[in-house]
């Protein structure tokens, strides 16, 4: 097993290797697999996670340098521009909103509450200030899921009101259903659609601190008039249970009884009979950052209009609080590795026979602040509407930590993209393993979920947790990596890499891509998938 604790020798070797590699001949699939170059991968990862890139935070010169690097390398591979106006870039305007805490004021039923102790207030990007009065209504968890036999909005009108909800979901919901339906994205969208003016989230514990900045992209002018609802609620507050309990008592209810009922799956919603007033001012800071998009045109006269989008997030956290004197959050594994993997796969796919379906290589920005770059592309694709039929994501080449003899395929059970995974594991002999941490619902925590929310099937294939070296515990090593390196300056080029794990992960993903673009019929959801029922059928 090839394992290195430094990249210096490997990167030196890369230069010599690439300079004498011929790219003139068309490769068969087997030859393409053999041509997957770890040296190429290391060279790209080294460039993208070097200190020169300053942690690739969107809106900084470091991120722009990384984007320029990827665009330049894509052009050198012969990929066509997949951005806007004949370029490799899809520029996005962002707003970062921060609360001016001196302006925050909340009173409920005439009683003033203390900011930071009794409540927190999420900054708004659609307003620079708010001053509103609204009656208050309690609506359980703020969940409408008739297919699961639960609806907090049955028989209650929340239009124009400030809606009080408990954090969480009924106890008998599955882990995936709970995570999706209790998320702020799902809850706030439901409330906006029903005309609510804002939300007050009641959490069990005391407040853990003040709200940080909120970042959102600016919806393009061409789409603004078509939006069925504003991009965010006018106000979003959080309070601890001790603050909300008197509101319930005033309406003749016990908070403990209400919580017990809704957790048992029995909705309880009612008017609170009180009014709130909220005031605040927000500071807005604008910045721009770009997705990078490069297109490999398909060859089939019909299927070439269908596009498989391969994604990896290019951004990371930039320069932050120093840890042991290091303030650069390089993001080598997260996600210079995934970004390098896309370039490495492109270096092979461009040498195979042209795929039947087209492939768009997409390096997205602003993943770390809420999957914003991928959401922007999924909503407003730079290649035009209706062409994207599937997404294949790479968020960290996890085999870098420990090489495994199995794979994880997040999203496998949700669509017939599982067919491509089955093809890949049939060729590699590395079977699909069950998700070892299903409670974490990783499938909805990376860029592929932005595509899922737009009704596009997606898959995320990575190395599994069964180490090829029986003396090692892959899950334990991942847990240690998360503790010691995740979102820390130590996720850098000095950490050890298991290069056999990299090779295997590239191999699997190349086979998945090839099968989707050359062998599969229509890409379809499993109609029994909760995500399909949530984001497509409804």
BALOZA-645232 format. One line per field, with one value per residue (C-alpha): residue in three letters; x, y, z; residue number from 1. Coordinates in Angstrom, 2 decimals. Each point is the difference from the previous one (the first is absolute). Example, Ala and Ser with C-alpha at 12.3 -4.5 7.8 and 13.67 -1.06 7.14 Angstrom:
2
type = c(ala  ser)
xx = c(12.30  1.37)
yy = c(-4.50  3.44)
zz = c(7.80  -0.66)
seq = c(1  2)
% end
This chain:
538
type = c(unk  unk  unk  unk  unk  unk  unk  unk  unk  unk  unk  unk  unk  unk  unk  unk  unk  unk  unk  unk  unk  unk  unk  unk  unk  unk  unk  unk  unk  unk  unk  unk  unk  unk  unk  unk  unk  unk  unk  unk  unk  unk  unk  unk  unk  unk  unk  unk  unk  unk  unk  unk  unk  unk  unk  unk  unk  unk  unk  unk  unk  unk  unk  unk  unk  unk  unk  unk  unk  unk  unk  unk  unk  unk  unk  unk  unk  unk  unk  unk  unk  unk  unk  unk  unk  unk  unk  unk  unk  unk  unk  unk  unk  unk  unk  unk  unk  unk  unk  unk  unk  unk  unk  unk  unk  unk  unk  unk  unk  unk  unk  unk  unk  unk  unk  unk  unk  unk  unk  unk  unk  unk  unk  unk  unk  unk  unk  unk  unk  unk  unk  unk  unk  unk  unk  unk  unk  unk  unk  unk  unk  unk  unk  unk  unk  unk  unk  unk  unk  unk  unk  unk  unk  unk  unk  unk  unk  unk  unk  unk  unk  unk  unk  unk  unk  unk  unk  unk  unk  unk  unk  unk  unk  unk  unk  unk  unk  unk  unk  unk  unk  unk  unk  unk  unk  unk  unk  unk  unk  unk  unk  unk  unk  unk  unk  unk  unk  unk  unk  unk  unk  unk  unk  unk  unk  unk  unk  unk  unk  unk  unk  unk  unk  unk  unk  unk  unk  unk  unk  unk  unk  unk  unk  unk  unk  unk  unk  unk  unk  unk  unk  unk  unk  unk  unk  unk  unk  unk  unk  unk  unk  unk  unk  unk  unk  unk  unk  unk  unk  unk  unk  unk  unk  unk  unk  unk  unk  unk  unk  unk  unk  unk  unk  unk  unk  unk  unk  unk  unk  unk  unk  unk  unk  unk  unk  unk  unk  unk  unk  unk  unk  unk  unk  unk  unk  unk  unk  unk  unk  unk  unk  unk  unk  unk  unk  unk  unk  unk  unk  unk  unk  unk  unk  unk  unk  unk  unk  unk  unk  unk  unk  unk  unk  unk  unk  unk  unk  unk  unk  unk  unk  unk  unk  unk  unk  unk  unk  unk  unk  unk  unk  unk  unk  unk  unk  unk  unk  unk  unk  unk  unk  unk  unk  unk  unk  unk  unk  unk  unk  unk  unk  unk  unk  unk  unk  unk  unk  unk  unk  unk  unk  unk  unk  unk  unk  unk  unk  unk  unk  unk  unk  unk  unk  unk  unk  unk  unk  unk  unk  unk  unk  unk  unk  unk  unk  unk  unk  unk  unk  unk  unk  unk  unk  unk  unk  unk  unk  unk  unk  unk  unk  unk  unk  unk  unk  unk  unk  unk  unk  unk  unk  unk  unk  unk  unk  unk  unk  unk  unk  unk  unk  unk  unk  unk  unk  unk  unk  unk  unk  unk  unk  unk  unk  unk  unk  unk  unk  unk  unk  unk  unk  unk  unk  unk  unk  unk  unk  unk  unk  unk  unk  unk  unk  unk  unk  unk  unk  unk  unk  unk  unk  unk  unk  unk  unk  unk  unk  unk  unk  unk  unk  unk  unk  unk  unk  unk  unk  unk  unk  unk  unk  unk  unk  unk  unk  unk  unk  unk  unk  unk  unk  unk  unk  unk  unk  unk  unk  unk  unk  unk  unk  unk  unk  unk  unk  unk  unk  unk  unk  unk  unk  unk  unk  unk  unk  unk  unk  unk  unk  unk  unk  unk  unk  unk  unk  unk  unk  unk  unk  unk  unk  unk  unk  unk  unk  unk  unk  unk)
xx = c(0.00  1.45  -0.12  1.81  0.49  1.26  -0.80  3.35  1.41  -3.34  -0.46  3.55  -0.75  -3.22  1.77  2.14  -2.95  -2.37  2.61  0.50  -3.62  -1.62  -3.62  -0.46  -1.50  -3.60  -0.14  -2.28  -1.75  2.54  2.86  -1.66  -0.17  3.67  0.75  -1.52  3.03  0.58  2.79  -2.43  -2.39  2.76  1.19  -3.49  -0.71  3.34  -0.63  -3.55  0.80  3.31  0.38  -0.04  -3.73  -0.54  -2.74  -2.18  -2.68  -2.60  0.40  3.79  2.97  0.87  -3.28  0.24  3.50  -1.35  -2.84  2.44  2.19  -2.90  -1.22  3.49  0.50  -3.44  0.82  3.33  -1.90  -2.16  -3.19  -2.37  -1.11  -3.09  -0.53  -1.68  0.89  2.39  2.13  0.74  -1.54  -3.50  0.29  -2.24  -0.73  -0.24  -1.15  1.39  -2.37  0.94  -2.23  0.76  -0.69  -0.61  -3.14  -1.53  -3.28  -2.70  -3.08  -2.73  -3.33  1.58  2.96  3.45  2.45  3.79  1.99  2.59  -1.57  -3.71  0.21  2.26  -0.87  1.25  1.27  -2.06  1.44  -3.22  -0.34  2.36  -2.43  -3.24  -2.69  -3.08  -2.91  -1.79  -2.31  1.50  -1.18  1.43  0.40  1.69  3.23  -1.04  -0.19  -2.52  0.43  -3.40  1.72  1.35  -3.34  1.10  -0.91  0.58  -1.95  -3.26  -2.72  2.26  0.71  3.53  -0.24  1.49  0.89  3.09  0.03  1.41  1.36  1.92  3.35  -0.15  -2.55  -2.30  1.83  -1.29  1.40  2.93  3.42  -0.05  -3.56  0.81  3.14  -1.62  -3.28  1.47  2.64  -0.30  -0.10  -3.08  -1.75  0.56  -1.09  -3.21  -0.65  0.74  -2.37  -2.73  0.59  1.60  1.89  2.61  0.93  0.96  1.87  -0.23  3.03  0.28  3.22  1.16  1.38  3.57  1.02  -0.91  -0.83  2.90  -0.15  -2.39  1.03  -2.35  0.41  -1.89  -2.69  0.58  -2.28  -1.40  -1.40  -1.02  -3.39  -0.76  0.69  -3.17  1.19  2.80  3.37  -0.32  -2.45  -0.02  1.12  1.47  0.45  1.13  -1.02  0.54  -2.93  -0.13  -0.89  -2.71  -1.66  -1.91  -1.36  -1.59  -1.32  -1.69  -1.89  -1.01  2.57  2.95  3.17  0.98  -3.38  0.15  3.50  -0.98  -2.95  1.85  2.93  -2.52  -1.25  -3.17  0.06  -0.97  -0.28  -1.78  -0.10  2.09  -2.13  3.02  1.90  3.71  2.01  3.45  2.50  3.54  2.47  2.42  3.33  0.34  3.28  0.04  2.56  0.27  1.20  -0.29  -0.79  2.37  -1.64  1.66  -1.92  0.81  -2.51  -1.83  -0.01  -3.51  -2.31  -2.75  1.78  2.61  -2.66  -0.16  2.73  1.57  1.46  3.09  0.42  2.61  0.06  3.03  -0.40  1.20  0.21  2.83  2.08  -1.32  0.86  3.59  0.49  3.57  1.09  -1.68  -2.87  -0.40  -2.83  1.35  -2.84  2.20  -2.38  -3.04  -0.12  3.14  0.01  -3.44  0.85  3.24  -1.91  -2.29  2.99  1.59  -3.17  -0.28  3.56  -1.13  -3.56  1.25  2.18  -2.75  -2.52  -2.36  -2.78  -3.53  -1.35  1.81  2.03  0.31  2.85  -1.15  2.13  -2.40  0.53  -1.53  -0.67  1.30  -2.66  -2.99  0.46  -0.62  2.07  -1.57  -3.48  0.53  1.10  -2.80  -2.57  1.62  2.21  2.57  -0.62  -3.71  -3.07  -1.12  3.26  1.38  -1.21  2.30  2.68  3.07  1.73  3.44  0.40  3.35  1.84  -0.55  2.24  2.88  -0.46  -0.25  -0.13  -2.99  -1.24  -3.59  -1.78  -2.75  -2.58  -2.12  -3.26  0.18  -3.54  -1.61  0.41  1.12  3.47  0.55  0.35  3.21  1.32  -0.75  1.91  2.98  0.16  -0.41  3.17  2.00  -1.14  -0.50  -3.61  -2.43  -0.10  -2.92  0.28  1.89  -1.46  -3.54  -1.01  2.31  -1.92  3.08  -1.88  -1.80  3.07  2.06  -0.41  -2.00  -2.93  -0.32  -0.73  -2.36  -2.07  -0.44  -1.22  3.27  1.22  3.48  2.66  3.12  2.50  2.93  2.29  -1.64  0.94  1.40  3.76  2.00  2.55  -1.77  2.17  -1.64  -3.43  -1.21  -2.91  2.17  2.60  -2.70  -1.33  3.51  0.44  -3.26  1.10  3.53  -0.21  -3.55  -0.38  3.39  3.33  1.26  -2.00  3.04  2.73  1.95  -2.53  0.49  -1.81  -0.91  0.59  -1.41  -3.28  0.18  0.56  -2.96  -2.34  0.97  -0.46  -3.53  -1.11  1.35  -2.02  -3.17  0.41  0.68  -3.05  -2.40  1.11  0.31  -2.16  -2.99  -3.47  -2.15  1.24  -2.90  -0.89  -1.19  -3.67  0.14  2.80  -0.96  2.18  -1.85  -3.34  1.18  1.74  -1.37  -3.43  -1.42)
yy = c(0.00  3.36  2.50  3.31  2.58  2.69  1.04  1.50  -3.06  -0.85  3.47  0.03  -3.30  1.40  2.56  -2.62  -2.35  2.51  1.39  -3.35  -1.23  -0.20  1.11  -0.54  -3.52  -0.87  -2.36  -2.94  -0.03  -2.48  2.13  3.04  -1.71  -0.86  3.62  1.48  1.82  0.42  2.39  2.20  -0.08  0.98  2.85  1.52  -0.52  1.55  3.06  0.52  -0.42  1.85  2.99  2.20  -0.70  1.27  -2.52  0.80  2.01  1.33  3.69  -0.05  0.04  -3.50  -1.45  1.92  -1.45  -3.51  0.64  1.34  -3.08  -2.40  1.95  0.03  -3.73  -0.75  1.97  -1.83  -3.30  1.16  0.41  2.64  3.00  -0.91  3.30  3.15  2.21  -2.55  -0.27  -2.69  2.09  0.40  3.19  0.29  3.10  -0.62  1.98  -0.55  1.40  0.70  1.18  3.29  -1.27  3.50  0.21  -3.36  0.27  -2.58  0.38  -2.61  0.89  3.31  -1.64  0.92  -2.88  0.16  -0.70  -2.73  -1.32  -0.34  -0.15  0.11  1.46  -1.25  2.75  0.57  0.47  1.31  2.92  2.49  0.60  -1.39  1.47  -2.17  -0.96  -3.30  -2.26  -3.31  -3.53  -3.34  -2.60  -3.04  -0.81  2.01  -3.20  -0.97  -3.66  -1.47  -3.03  -0.78  0.66  3.26  3.65  2.85  2.40  -1.90  2.42  2.96  3.17  1.38  2.69  3.30  -1.46  -0.74  -3.78  -1.67  -3.51  -2.58  -1.18  -3.63  -2.45  -2.79  -2.90  -2.61  1.76  -1.78  1.60  1.33  1.32  1.65  1.68  1.30  1.19  1.61  1.94  3.75  -0.19  -2.26  1.71  3.54  -0.90  -1.48  3.13  2.35  -1.92  0.38  3.73  0.11  3.17  -1.74  -2.86  -0.40  -3.27  -1.37  -2.08  -2.18  1.47  3.48  2.09  -0.83  3.43  2.69  -0.55  0.28  1.53  -1.42  -0.38  -0.36  0.39  2.72  -1.41  1.06  2.80  -2.20  -2.39  2.38  0.85  -3.71  -0.86  -1.23  1.17  2.10  -1.65  0.05  0.72  3.57  -1.07  -3.13  -0.19  -2.68  -0.21  -2.55  -1.93  2.12  3.05  -1.78  -1.78  3.09  0.61  -3.45  0.48  3.22  -2.02  -2.58  -2.58  -1.74  0.03  -3.43  -1.46  1.55  -1.33  -3.46  -0.01  1.13  -2.31  -2.85  1.02  1.80  3.55  2.87  3.46  3.06  3.77  1.37  3.13  2.29  2.39  0.49  2.94  -0.51  2.66  -0.34  1.41  -2.03  0.79  -1.29  -0.81  -1.05  -2.21  -2.09  -3.53  -2.40  -3.60  -1.46  -2.09  -1.99  -2.06  -3.27  -0.24  -3.26  -1.80  -1.45  2.24  -0.25  -0.75  2.75  2.47  -1.87  0.91  -1.82  2.61  -1.04  2.28  0.80  3.09  2.17  2.25  -0.36  2.22  2.39  1.57  -0.36  -0.31  -1.29  -3.47  -0.65  3.01  -1.07  2.19  -1.36  -2.50  -1.74  -2.53  -2.62  -2.93  2.29  0.57  0.58  -3.78  -0.15  2.93  -1.72  -3.23  1.69  1.26  -3.45  -1.68  2.61  -0.76  -3.57  0.59  2.43  -2.80  -2.61  -0.12  2.93  -0.96  -0.33  2.38  3.25  0.53  3.31  0.25  2.51  1.43  1.86  2.86  0.71  -3.59  0.69  2.66  -2.08  -1.71  3.37  -0.38  -3.34  1.29  2.98  -2.21  -2.52  2.81  2.09  -2.37  1.71  -2.55  0.79  -1.48  -3.61  -1.60  -1.34  -3.58  -1.11  1.11  -1.88  1.71  -0.33  1.69  -1.14  -3.02  -1.94  -2.85  2.39  -0.80  -3.78  -2.22  -2.33  -3.06  1.25  3.20  2.19  1.28  2.72  0.28  -3.61  -0.80  3.11  -0.42  -2.32  1.57  -3.04  -1.85  1.93  -0.76  -3.69  0.12  1.60  -2.43  -2.88  1.15  0.88  -2.80  2.53  -0.47  2.67  0.03  1.19  3.57  -0.36  3.24  0.26  2.37  2.65  0.00  0.99  -0.14  3.24  1.76  0.69  1.57  -2.84  0.99  3.32  -2.01  -2.35  2.98  0.91  -3.52  -1.28  -3.49  -0.08  -2.37  0.40  -2.87  -0.15  -2.51  -2.14  -0.86  -3.51  0.52  -2.18  -0.25  -2.06  1.59  3.37  1.33  2.29  1.45  0.75  1.68  2.14  0.95  1.00  2.03  1.86  0.75  1.10  1.45  0.73  3.76  0.59  1.21  -3.57  -1.07  0.88  -1.54  -1.23  -2.66  -3.64  -1.23  -3.55  0.13  -3.47  1.31  2.91  -2.37  -2.16  2.96  1.50  -3.40  -0.44  3.50  -0.28  -3.17  1.60  2.99  -2.19  -2.18  2.91  1.79  -2.99  -2.91  1.20  0.67  2.70  1.16  -0.54  0.36  -2.94  0.97  -1.31  2.38  2.50  2.60  -0.60  0.36  3.13  1.91  -1.42  -1.57  2.70)
zz = c(0.00  -1.05  2.83  0.28  2.75  -2.34  -3.55  -0.92  -1.73  -1.60  -1.46  -1.38  -1.72  -1.46  -2.13  -1.66  -0.47  -1.58  -2.35  -1.70  -0.02  -3.43  -0.24  -3.74  -0.07  0.85  2.94  0.68  3.37  1.39  -1.24  1.52  3.37  -0.24  -0.94  3.15  1.34  3.71  -0.91  -1.92  2.93  2.45  -2.20  -0.21  3.69  0.94  -2.13  1.29  3.69  0.11  2.28  -3.11  -0.32  3.58  0.77  -3.06  1.78  -2.47  -0.73  0.52  -2.33  1.20  -1.23  -3.26  -0.54  0.56  -2.46  -2.59  0.48  -0.57  -3.04  -1.50  0.56  -1.47  -3.13  -0.33  0.04  -2.90  2.02  -1.32  2.06  2.00  1.74  -1.25  -2.98  -1.45  3.14  2.55  2.79  1.40  2.09  3.06  2.04  3.74  3.01  3.48  2.64  3.60  2.81  1.72  3.55  1.31  -2.14  0.94  1.92  0.66  2.13  0.43  1.60  1.05  1.77  -1.28  -0.41  0.17  -3.16  0.38  3.20  -0.73  -3.80  -3.01  -3.39  -3.36  -2.33  -3.15  -3.47  -1.58  2.44  1.59  2.83  1.38  2.22  0.09  2.20  -0.38  1.92  1.09  -0.71  1.11  -2.78  1.51  -1.85  -3.06  -2.02  -2.67  -0.97  -0.87  -1.50  3.45  1.67  1.59  -0.70  2.43  -2.24  -0.12  1.09  0.75  -2.00  0.31  -2.70  1.17  3.40  2.04  0.32  3.12  -0.62  1.97  -1.36  -1.13  -1.40  1.25  1.66  -2.44  -3.07  -1.62  0.24  -3.57  0.26  3.31  -1.31  -3.18  1.46  3.12  -1.94  -0.18  -3.82  -0.02  2.88  -1.25  -3.52  1.39  2.05  -2.90  -2.24  2.61  0.35  3.45  0.83  2.13  2.31  3.65  0.62  3.53  0.97  3.11  1.37  0.82  -2.83  -0.92  -1.30  -2.46  -3.65  -2.43  -3.48  -2.56  -3.65  -2.96  -3.73  -1.85  -2.26  -3.62  -1.21  -2.75  2.60  2.77  -1.51  -0.41  3.65  1.70  3.42  1.50  0.53  3.79  2.79  1.24  3.46  1.60  3.76  2.45  3.64  2.80  1.45  3.16  -2.14  -1.99  2.95  1.26  -3.50  0.09  3.52  -1.07  -2.61  2.59  -1.12  1.61  -2.06  1.34  -0.99  -3.45  -0.62  1.17  -2.41  -3.11  0.69  0.12  -3.45  1.14  -1.43  2.31  -1.56  1.39  0.21  2.86  0.31  0.35  -2.22  -0.54  -1.24  -1.53  -1.00  -1.33  -2.49  -2.09  -1.60  -3.56  -1.69  -3.65  -1.66  -3.14  -0.59  -2.91  -0.70  -2.59  -2.73  -2.81  -2.55  -1.74  -2.83  -0.50  -3.33  -0.23  -2.10  2.62  3.28  -0.41  1.15  3.31  2.47  2.92  2.33  1.97  3.01  2.62  2.17  -0.61  3.03  3.56  3.09  -0.89  2.74  3.55  3.65  0.32  1.42  1.13  -2.03  -3.28  -1.21  -3.55  -0.29  -3.12  -0.39  -1.63  0.39  0.32  -2.88  -2.04  -0.30  -1.64  -2.26  -1.03  -0.56  -2.54  -1.97  0.17  -1.24  -2.76  -1.12  -0.73  -1.21  -2.65  -1.42  -0.22  -2.83  0.49  2.42  -1.30  2.63  0.66  3.18  1.81  2.47  2.60  2.80  2.29  2.37  3.42  1.06  3.47  0.65  -1.06  -3.39  -1.64  -3.17  -0.86  0.85  -2.27  -2.90  0.57  -0.10  -2.74  -2.03  -2.17  -2.77  -0.23  1.67  -0.18  -1.12  3.29  0.54  2.83  2.43  1.22  2.90  1.56  3.38  1.30  -1.34  3.20  -1.12  0.71  3.68  -0.25  -3.08  0.15  -1.83  -0.15  -1.07  1.38  -2.46  1.55  -1.93  -1.22  1.16  -1.47  -3.77  -2.76  0.17  2.19  -3.33  -0.71  3.47  -0.50  -3.29  1.72  2.90  -2.42  -1.73  3.11  2.30  2.81  1.13  1.14  3.80  2.14  1.24  3.32  1.40  -1.41  2.79  -1.50  -3.32  -1.96  -3.30  0.82  1.42  -3.10  -3.43  -1.51  2.21  -1.84  -3.15  1.84  1.15  -3.67  -0.79  -1.48  1.03  1.53  1.28  2.17  -0.09  2.39  1.65  2.67  3.55  -0.43  -0.10  -2.38  2.80  2.65  2.68  -0.59  0.95  -2.80  1.94  3.03  -2.20  -1.62  3.44  1.05  -3.19  0.67  3.56  -0.86  -3.51  -1.20  -0.55  1.62  -1.40  0.44  -3.07  -2.05  -2.13  3.01  0.96  -1.03  -3.12  -0.94  -3.74  -0.62  1.39  -2.46  -2.91  0.94  0.42  -3.34  -1.62  1.37  -0.95  -3.53  -0.54  1.39  -2.32  -3.04  0.62  0.59  -3.14  -2.32  1.11  1.99  -1.32  1.58  3.41  2.39  3.65  2.04  0.46  3.57  0.96  2.66  -1.75  -3.26  1.75  1.77  -2.79  -3.26  0.23  2.27)
seq = c(1  2  3  4  5  6  7  8  9  10  11  12  13  14  15  16  17  18  19  20  21  22  23  24  25  26  27  28  29  30  31  32  33  34  35  36  37  38  39  40  41  42  43  44  45  46  47  48  49  50  51  52  53  54  55  56  57  58  59  60  61  62  63  64  65  66  67  68  69  70  71  72  73  74  75  76  77  78  79  80  81  82  83  84  85  86  87  88  89  90  91  92  93  94  95  96  97  98  99  100  101  102  103  104  105  106  107  108  109  110  111  112  113  114  115  116  117  118  119  120  121  122  123  124  125  126  127  128  129  130  131  132  133  134  135  136  137  138  139  140  141  142  143  144  145  146  147  148  149  150  151  152  153  154  155  156  157  158  159  160  161  162  163  164  165  166  167  168  169  170  171  172  173  174  175  176  177  178  179  180  181  182  183  184  185  186  187  188  189  190  191  192  193  194  195  196  197  198  199  200  201  202  203  204  205  206  207  208  209  210  211  212  213  214  215  216  217  218  219  220  221  222  223  224  225  226  227  228  229  230  231  232  233  234  235  236  237  238  239  240  241  242  243  244  245  246  247  248  249  250  251  252  253  254  255  256  257  258  259  260  261  262  263  264  265  266  267  268  269  270  271  272  273  274  275  276  277  278  279  280  281  282  283  284  285  286  287  288  289  290  291  292  293  294  295  296  297  298  299  300  301  302  303  304  305  306  307  308  309  310  311  312  313  314  315  316  317  318  319  320  321  322  323  324  325  326  327  328  329  330  331  332  333  334  335  336  337  338  339  340  341  342  343  344  345  346  347  348  349  350  351  352  353  354  355  356  357  358  359  360  361  362  363  364  365  366  367  368  369  370  371  372  373  374  375  376  377  378  379  380  381  382  383  384  385  386  387  388  389  390  391  392  393  394  395  396  397  398  399  400  401  402  403  404  405  406  407  408  409  410  411  412  413  414  415  416  417  418  419  420  421  422  423  424  425  426  427  428  429  430  431  432  433  434  435  436  437  438  439  440  441  442  443  444  445  446  447  448  449  450  451  452  453  454  455  456  457  458  459  460  461  462  463  464  465  466  467  468  469  470  471  472  473  474  475  476  477  478  479  480  481  482  483  484  485  486  487  488  489  490  491  492  493  494  495  496  497  498  499  500  501  502  503  504  505  506  507  508  509  510  511  512  513  514  515  516  517  518  519  520  521  522  523  524  525  526  527  528  529  530  531  532  533  534  535  536  537  538)
% end
